[in-house]
Structures are given as C-alpha cells and as structure tokens.
Amino acid sequence: NERYTISKSRIEELKSKIEGLGNVLEEKRCFEMLVKAYSNNKLKLNAANSVLKALETELNALAPLVFPEPVKFELTTNKQGISAVAHFKAKKPADIYTLSGAESNCFRLLFALAILVFVPPERRPNFMILDEPESNCGDSVRKHMINEFLPKLQSVVPNIFWITPLDTDMFGNAQKWTVIKQGGKSKLEIR
C-alpha cells in the first residue's frame, strides 16, 4: 500500500508537470515559428524588399523622363539576388538584361537618377560625367532625354558633362566644350 501511495503521488506530480509542459511546448512551437519567419536571412530579405520597393516606386515615377513610351519596372528579391523586369506597353515583359542598347542606356540613366534621390543632398556628387548616354538612341529619344531627363538630373546633380561625338544644338545655350584633333594634337574649344 505504501508503494501504491508513493506511485500515486508520483503520478500526480508528473501529471501536474506534464500539464505545465503543454504551455512550454506551445511557447516552443511559437518560438520556432518566429525564428523561421524572422531568421537572419528572412530579415535581410524583408529589408532588401523594402528598399527595393522604394527604388521601384522611384524608377516608375521617373521613367517618363527617360522613356518616351510608357514603361513600368518590377523589382523583386530572392535568395539568389535581384530580378528586374521592364513592362513596356507595346511589348511583353522583359528582363532588363535583355533590353536593346538604347533601352539599356536609358535604364542606366534612370537608375542613376533614382538612386541619387535616396542620397542626402549634402552627400550627393556635384558633377556627373555621362559618356555617350544617347548612344544607340534615335533622334526622338535623344531629344526626349535632353528636354525631360537632363533638367531633372541637373536639379539633383548641378554639373553634368555629357560627352557625345554628335555635333548637336539640342543642348540650347549650355556651355559646350569641343575637342578638336589636328596633326596628332588635341585642342579644347569652349563655346
């Protein structure tokens, strides 16, 4: 009988401990779920997505300054990196790596401006050198970039050096520096 009493009291003691473990086990499951949802990689991916969505919003707001035709960009992240897709109105969606030469040039300009908007004004560069940014672009796209994009870029970066082999008056009364090569020597002409 004494054994029975000890066993019964031990059983009651163990039952009360097991009942307490139910809450502990539930807390453990909840903790494991939170660890999985907010793991180091998951937190980094969420932070990257947040920044990427802000950049996507800026790209789409500024796109009409560079692209004459309507385009919408979609940026996403995954464990392998970043995916960027361009949705042109008249074409099917295309990864930005498959854009034409002119479209790629336009995207690079757009991306540079979109990134600069996130840099505090006191930390932005005060000049930018663009080496043939209109390369592969037709006259209408080139005019569009100069009339729409260039003024916006100059509002963010005041001194723009646009290097072009074209003899053009599209820049209006902006100062023009021309390098003239004669007899193996280069001369700078400022107008």
Secondary structure, 3 states (H helix, E strand, C coil): CHHHHHHHHHHHHHHHHHHHHHHHHHHHHHHHHHHHHCCHHHHHHHHHHHHHHHHHHHHHHHHHHHCCCCEEEEEEEECCEEEEEEEECCCCCEEHHHCCHHHHHHHHHHHHHHHHCCCCHHHCCCEEEEECCCCCCCHHHHHHHHHHHHHHHHHHCCEEEEECCCCCCCCCCCCCEEEEEECCEEEEEEC
